[in-house]
């Protein structure tokens, strides 16, 4: 076990960064397109984090939030997954919102 990944780096890269990142980017885009707030995006990211932790658990024998003995380890890696997911969601949200603002108000694109 390492500080950022639980089983292997490849597993972290595929499940959290590629799959979770793509889904989080879509969350960011959808909350920006519907003009929803950041709070709703963070809530969706929490739900996605639970799903990503379940994928780590079911496919690669990682820890999940149950049983209680594995809760501290699962929370540690859950927070790391959440940080990666929120970063991708924020990227999707800001890029989509910048495009919306440029199209709506005819600003110059950066």
N, C-alpha and C positions, 0 to 999 in steps of 0.2 A: 504494500500500500504506500502511496506517495501522498504528498500534500494536496495535489490537485486532482488526481485520478485514483480510483479505488482498485481496479483490477489491472488494466493495462492502459497505456497511453492511446493505443489504437482504438480501444473500446470507448474511451472518453472522447476521442476525436470524432468517431463515427456517430455515436448516440447523442452526445451533448452538443458538440459544435455543428456537425452537419445536419442531423435530423432536428435537434432542438433549435438550432440557429435558424434553419429555414422556416420552421413553424413560428418561431418568435418574430422573425422578420415579417411574416404574414400577419401576425397579431398587430405589430406596429403599424403596418399599412392599413389594416382594416379599422383600427381605432382612429387613425388620422383621416381616413376617407369619410368616416361617419362623424367627424368632429367631436369625438368623445374625449374625455379627460384622461390625464395620466393615471389617475387612480384606477380606472377600469382596466387600463393596460396592465398595470401591476397585478391586479386581481387575476386577469387571464394568464399572466406569466406564472403566478403561484400555482394555478391549476395545471399548466404545462409542466412545471417543475415536478409536481407529484407524478405526472404521467411519465416523464423522463426517468425519475427515480424508479418507477415500476419497471421500465424497460431494462435499466441496469440490473435490477433484482431478478427479473424473470429470464433474461437472456444470458447474463454473464455472472450470475450468482453473487451480485452485490448485496448491500444491505438495504432494507426498506424500513419504514417507520414502525413496523411491528415485527417481532416481539419487542417489548420494552428494553431488553438487554442491548439491542442494536441501535437504540434511538440516538445516543450521542454521535455515533459514527455516521448514521444516516443523516442527521441534521448537519453535520460538518460538510458532507458531500452535497447535501441538498442546497446549502447556502452557496456553495461554489457553482453548482448547476444554475441556481437562480440568478447569480451575478452574470453568468455568461448569457443566459436567456434574456435578461433585462437589457443587456448591452446590445444584443441583436435587435430586440424589439424597439429600443430607442433609436437605433440606426434606421430601421425601416420607417419609423414614425417621422423622424426629422427629415429624411429624404423625401417622403411623400408630402409632408406638410410644406416643405420648401417649394416643391413642384406645384402644389395647389396655390400657394401664395403668388408665385411667379405668374401662373396662368390667370389667376383671378384679378390681380392688381397690376399685371404687366411689368413686374420688377425685372431687372436684369439678373440672369442666373450667374451664380458665383462660379 
